[in-house]
Amino acid sequence: MTIIAGIKIPDSAMARQATELIRDTESEQLFHHSTRVFPFGALTGERRQLQYDRELLYIGAMFHDIGLTKQQGRRRLPFRKSNRVDASFPSLNASIIAP
């Protein structure tokens, strides 16, 4: 079992299969980014005293950037300096919200 910063990394068959798929699909840099998302999310949840499904969080963390891979048809959205999506995508118009 792997533990990072006190967070147990899920080791179920599904978690192992997701890890293998992402390792085979994403670049090394993106794979390592995806693996770091889980501990950061879990630590944030624990700090806020939230209950969460560790395996679901792990799977979401691993797959959250799969759309950036060549195999998945990488597409870039045009962002403005204001952190808003360009008006040509009105249904995606969003801004960054600070907690």
N, CA, C and O of each residue as an XYZ file, in Angstrom:
396
protein
N       0.843     -1.177      0.000
C       0.000      0.000      0.000
C       0.891      1.243      0.000
O       1.868      1.331      0.743
N       0.526      2.193     -0.849
C       1.274      3.443     -0.929
C       0.575      4.509     -0.100
O      -0.643      4.668     -0.171
N       1.355      5.235      0.684
C       0.823      6.326      1.500
C       1.630      7.581      1.173
O       2.860      7.576      1.231
N       0.922      8.649      0.831
C       1.560      9.935      0.528
C       0.965     10.978      1.461
O      -0.244     11.210      1.453
N       1.806     11.600      2.254
C       1.376     12.647      3.207
C       0.232     12.150      4.095
O      -0.683     12.901      4.428
N       0.303     10.873      4.469
C      -0.720     10.299      5.335
C      -1.976      9.847      4.608
O      -2.917      9.370      5.243
N      -2.007      9.987      3.298
C      -3.171      9.594      2.485
C      -2.889      8.249      1.831
O      -1.899      8.095      1.114
N      -3.761      7.275      2.078
C      -3.616      5.954      1.472
C      -4.111      6.005      0.033
O      -5.246      6.402     -0.230
N      -3.261      5.605     -0.883
C      -3.627      5.566     -2.292
C      -4.440      4.293     -2.534
O      -3.985      3.206     -2.178
N      -5.640      4.401     -3.134
C      -6.454      3.199     -3.375
C      -5.689      2.152     -4.184
O      -4.937      2.482     -5.101
N      -5.897      0.885     -3.824
C      -5.189     -0.216     -4.471
C      -6.159     -1.295     -4.936
O      -5.797     -2.469     -5.015
N      -7.385     -0.901     -5.241
C      -8.370     -1.870     -5.730
C      -8.035     -2.239     -7.171
O      -7.195     -1.594     -7.798
N      -8.678     -3.258     -7.690
C      -8.461     -3.658     -9.081
C      -8.803     -2.496    -10.011
O      -8.075     -2.239    -10.970
N      -9.898     -1.797     -9.740
C     -10.290     -0.681    -10.586
C      -9.245      0.440    -10.542
O      -8.911      1.011    -11.581
N      -8.733      0.754     -9.368
C      -7.711      1.800     -9.240
C      -6.435      1.405     -9.981
O      -5.823      2.237    -10.651
N      -6.039      0.160     -9.863
C      -4.834     -0.305    -10.567
C      -5.034     -0.262    -12.080
O      -4.125      0.128    -12.814
N      -6.223     -0.663    -12.555
C      -6.509     -0.629    -13.991
C      -6.527      0.815    -14.503
O      -6.023      1.091    -15.592
N      -7.100      1.728    -13.730
C      -7.126      3.143    -14.119
C      -5.709      3.693    -14.196
O      -5.364      4.409    -15.136
N      -4.897      3.359    -13.215
C      -3.508      3.822    -13.198
C      -2.763      3.316    -14.425
O      -2.037      4.069    -15.073
N      -2.944      2.056    -14.736
C      -2.267      1.460    -15.894
C      -2.728      2.130    -17.191
O      -1.910      2.456    -18.050
N      -4.028      2.330    -17.327
C      -4.558      2.965    -18.536
C      -4.013      4.386    -18.698
O      -3.586      4.771    -19.786
N      -4.029      5.151    -17.625
C      -3.539      6.528    -17.694
C      -2.031      6.547    -17.957
O      -1.547      7.379    -18.724
N      -1.300      5.649    -17.333
C       0.153      5.573    -17.574
C       0.441      5.283    -19.052
O       1.393      5.817    -19.620
N      -0.390      4.433    -19.667
C      -0.203      4.067    -21.069
C      -0.737      5.119    -22.034
O      -0.359      5.125    -23.205
N      -1.605      6.003    -21.566
C      -2.284      6.963    -22.439
C      -1.696      8.363    -22.368
O      -1.515      9.011    -23.399
N      -1.399      8.831    -21.180
C      -0.914     10.195    -20.992
C       0.608     10.255    -21.070
O       1.293      9.246    -20.904
N       1.123     11.455    -21.324
C       2.569     11.654    -21.273
C       3.040     11.423    -19.838
O       2.231     11.408    -18.910
N       4.332     11.246    -19.662
C       4.856     11.023    -18.314
C       4.546     12.207    -17.401
O       4.170     12.029    -16.242
N       4.706     13.406    -17.933
C       4.436     14.613    -17.139
C       2.963     14.681    -16.723
O       2.658     14.966    -15.565
N       2.061     14.422    -17.655
C       0.632     14.483    -17.341
C       0.228     13.348    -16.405
O      -0.627     13.534    -15.539
N       0.835     12.172    -16.574
C       0.554     11.054    -15.669
C       0.925     11.421    -14.231
O       0.140     11.200    -13.309
N       2.112     11.976    -14.043
C       2.540     12.336    -12.684
C       1.668     13.454    -12.106
O       1.390     13.475    -10.907
N       1.245     14.371    -12.958
C       0.315     15.414    -12.505
C      -0.970     14.760    -11.999
O      -1.454     15.087    -10.916
N      -1.519     13.839    -12.786
C      -2.774     13.181    -12.409
C      -2.629     12.417    -11.096
O      -3.555     12.403    -10.285
N      -1.485     11.786    -10.879
C      -1.310     11.039     -9.625
C      -1.195     11.966     -8.420
O      -1.516     11.561     -7.303
N      -0.743     13.200     -8.624
C      -0.648     14.155     -7.505
C      -2.001     14.771     -7.141
O      -2.188     15.237     -6.017
N      -2.930     14.776     -8.077
C      -4.229     15.399     -7.829
C      -4.967     14.703     -6.687
O      -5.593     15.368     -5.862
N      -4.899     13.373     -6.630
C      -5.614     12.650     -5.576
C      -5.163     13.044     -4.174
O      -6.010     13.417     -3.362
N      -3.869     12.981     -3.846
C      -3.484     13.353     -2.481
C      -3.837     14.806     -2.141
O      -4.253     15.094     -1.019
N      -3.673     15.715     -3.099
C      -4.030     17.111     -2.828
C      -5.524     17.241     -2.551
O      -5.930     17.939     -1.621
N      -6.345     16.564     -3.365
C      -7.796     16.612     -3.154
C      -8.200     15.973     -1.840
O      -9.044     16.502     -1.117
N      -7.593     14.830     -1.532
C      -7.914     14.132     -0.286
C      -7.499     14.960      0.930
O      -8.246     15.052      1.904
N      -6.313     15.559      0.874
C      -5.863     16.407      1.987
C      -6.785     17.617      2.175
O      -7.079     18.015      3.302
N      -7.231     18.189      1.068
C      -8.159     19.322      1.141
C      -9.473     18.880      1.769
O     -10.028     19.573      2.621
N      -9.967     17.720      1.341
C     -11.207     17.199      1.913
C     -11.088     16.920      3.396
O     -12.004     17.222      4.161
N      -9.981     16.353      3.807
C      -9.777     16.067      5.235
C      -9.646     17.351      6.046
O     -10.164     17.446      7.159
N      -8.953     18.333      5.484
C      -8.799     19.611      6.179
C     -10.168     20.277      6.384
O     -10.402     20.935      7.398
N     -11.063     20.097      5.412
C     -12.408     20.673      5.512
C     -13.390     19.725      6.192
O     -14.582     20.018      6.292
N     -12.888     18.603      6.650
C     -13.678     17.579      7.337
C     -14.836     17.078      6.474
O     -15.959     16.919      6.953
N     -14.546     16.833      5.197
C     -15.538     16.315      4.265
C     -15.452     14.801      4.198
O     -14.372     14.226      4.337
N     -16.570     14.169      3.987
C     -16.570     12.734      3.746
C     -16.525     12.532      2.236
O     -17.228     13.221      1.497
N     -15.709     11.599      1.775
C     -15.589     11.359      0.345
C     -15.262      9.898      0.104
O     -14.754      9.198      0.980
N     -15.562      9.463     -1.090
C     -15.245      8.103     -1.521
C     -13.832      8.131     -2.096
O     -13.607      8.706     -3.161
N     -12.884      7.519     -1.402
C     -11.477      7.569     -1.821
C     -11.276      7.029     -3.234
O     -10.544      7.619     -4.029
N     -11.918      5.919     -3.543
C     -11.722      5.313     -4.863
C     -12.315      6.201     -5.960
O     -11.693      6.380     -7.007
N     -13.490      6.750     -5.736
C     -14.108      7.633     -6.721
C     -13.257      8.883     -6.943
O     -13.063      9.308     -8.081
N     -12.756      9.464     -5.870
C     -11.873     10.627     -5.982
C     -10.614     10.259     -6.762
O     -10.165     11.028     -7.612
N     -10.045      9.095     -6.484
C      -8.839      8.652     -7.179
C      -9.096      8.494     -8.677
O      -8.318      8.976     -9.500
N     -10.185      7.819     -9.025
C     -10.507      7.600    -10.444
C     -10.728      8.942    -11.137
O     -10.236      9.152    -12.245
N     -11.457      9.843    -10.501
C     -11.666     11.171    -11.080
C     -10.363     11.928    -11.263
O     -10.156     12.587    -12.282
N      -9.489     11.833    -10.279
C      -8.192     12.507    -10.358
C      -7.365     11.954    -11.513
O      -6.731     12.709    -12.250
N      -7.376     10.652    -11.665
C      -6.574     10.039    -12.725
C      -7.079     10.408    -14.118
O      -6.279     10.598    -15.035
N      -8.389     10.510    -14.283
C      -8.961     10.747    -15.615
C      -9.236     12.217    -15.919
O      -9.657     12.529    -17.033
N      -9.017     13.122    -14.985
C      -9.481     14.495    -15.181
C      -8.827     15.225    -16.354
O      -9.402     16.196    -16.847
N      -7.677     14.810    -16.812
C      -7.010     15.481    -17.935
C      -6.857     14.592    -19.170
O      -6.077     14.914    -20.067
N      -7.583     13.489    -19.226
C      -7.404     12.570    -20.360
C      -7.771     13.235    -21.683
O      -7.279     12.827    -22.735
N      -8.613     14.235    -21.645
C      -8.980     14.951    -22.865
C      -7.838     15.749    -23.465
O      -7.951     16.228    -24.593
N      -6.741     15.903    -22.737
C      -5.584     16.637    -23.239
C      -4.618     15.758    -24.024
O      -3.601     16.244    -24.519
N      -4.927     14.472    -24.140
C      -4.032     13.555    -24.836
C      -4.353     13.522    -26.326
O      -5.483     13.793    -26.731
N      -3.364     13.192    -27.130
C      -3.572     13.100    -28.582
C      -4.595     12.023    -28.920
O      -5.386     12.185    -29.849
N      -4.583     10.927    -28.170
C      -5.501      9.825    -28.441
C      -6.958     10.245    -28.258
O      -7.852      9.683    -28.891
N      -7.196     11.225    -27.399
C      -8.568     11.653    -27.103
C      -8.951     12.910    -27.873
O      -9.969     13.530    -27.565
N      -8.163     13.298    -28.859
C      -8.506     14.445    -29.681
C      -8.311     15.766    -28.966
O      -9.266     16.520    -28.779
N      -7.102     16.049    -28.570
C      -6.776     17.273    -27.831
C      -7.381     18.497    -28.515
O      -7.214     18.700    -29.718
N      -8.076     19.293    -27.738
C      -8.692     20.518    -28.243
C      -8.456     21.622    -27.242
O      -8.720     21.448    -26.052
N      -7.974     22.733    -27.694
C      -7.723     23.851    -26.796
C      -8.869     24.845    -26.890
O      -9.347     25.163    -27.979
N      -9.295     25.324    -25.745
C     -10.307     26.369    -25.715
C      -9.614     27.724    -25.669
O      -8.606     27.878    -24.980
N     -10.138     28.706    -26.391
C      -9.513     30.031    -26.382
C      -9.843     30.790    -25.102
O     -11.000     31.149    -24.878
N      -8.853     31.036    -24.269
C      -9.049     31.766    -23.026
C      -8.586     33.199    -23.176
O      -7.601     33.479    -23.860
N      -9.291     34.088    -22.543
C      -8.885     35.486    -22.482
C      -8.015     35.685    -21.255
O      -7.936     34.804    -20.399
N      -7.374     36.816    -21.165
C      -6.551     37.118    -20.004
C      -7.381     37.224    -18.732
O      -6.843     37.090    -17.633
N      -8.681     37.461    -18.865
C      -9.536     37.617    -17.693
C      -9.935     36.271    -17.084
O     -10.729     36.231    -16.144
N      -9.391     35.165    -17.612
C      -9.711     33.810    -17.152
C     -11.127     33.381    -17.517
O     -11.673     32.456    -16.915
N     -11.712     34.036    -18.483
C     -13.034     33.639    -18.972
C     -12.882     32.953    -20.322
O     -11.999     33.293    -21.111
N     -13.738     31.999    -20.572
C     -13.727     31.334    -21.864
C     -14.232     32.328    -22.902
O     -15.131     33.120    -22.621
N     -13.659     32.288    -24.089
C     -14.030     33.203    -25.166
C     -15.542     33.163    -25.421
O     -16.175     32.124    -25.229
N     -16.109     34.267    -25.843
C     -17.547     34.383    -26.079
C     -18.038     33.445    -27.173
O     -19.241     33.202    -27.271
N     -17.139     32.911    -27.998
C     -17.549     31.973    -29.042
C     -18.023     30.644    -28.449
O     -18.566     29.799    -29.160
N     -17.814     30.470    -27.148
C     -18.299     29.300    -26.419
C     -19.222     29.777    -25.304
O     -18.898     29.593    -24.130
N     -20.367     30.386    -25.636
C     -21.202     30.993    -24.588
C     -21.676     30.010    -23.525
O     -21.854     30.395    -22.370
N     -21.884     28.737    -23.895
C     -22.359     27.779    -22.896
C     -21.268     27.422    -21.900
O     -21.555     26.857    -20.844
N     -20.022     27.744    -22.220
C     -18.913     27.429    -21.333
C     -18.409     28.665    -20.596
O     -17.409     28.592    -19.881
N     -19.084     29.791    -20.760
C     -18.611     31.040    -20.139
C     -18.543     30.872    -18.621
O     -19.556     30.658    -17.955
N     -17.337     30.972    -18.100
C     -17.137     30.758    -16.655
C     -15.964     31.604    -16.214
O     -15.160     32.051    -17.032
N     -15.876     31.815    -14.933
C     -14.732     32.526    -14.389
C     -14.214     31.762    -13.180
O     -14.911     30.917    -12.617
N     -12.995     32.065    -12.792
C     -12.399     31.421    -11.641
C     -12.974     32.044    -10.385
O     -13.042     33.267    -10.267
N     -13.389     31.208     -9.448
C     -13.990     31.681     -8.207
C     -13.054     31.338     -7.055
O     -12.721     30.172     -6.845
N     -12.645     32.326     -6.333
C     -11.770     32.095     -5.173
C     -12.614     31.668     -3.982
O     -13.713     32.186     -3.783
N     -12.102     30.715     -3.175
C     -12.885     30.256     -2.005
C     -12.996     31.348     -0.948
O     -13.615     31.138      0.095
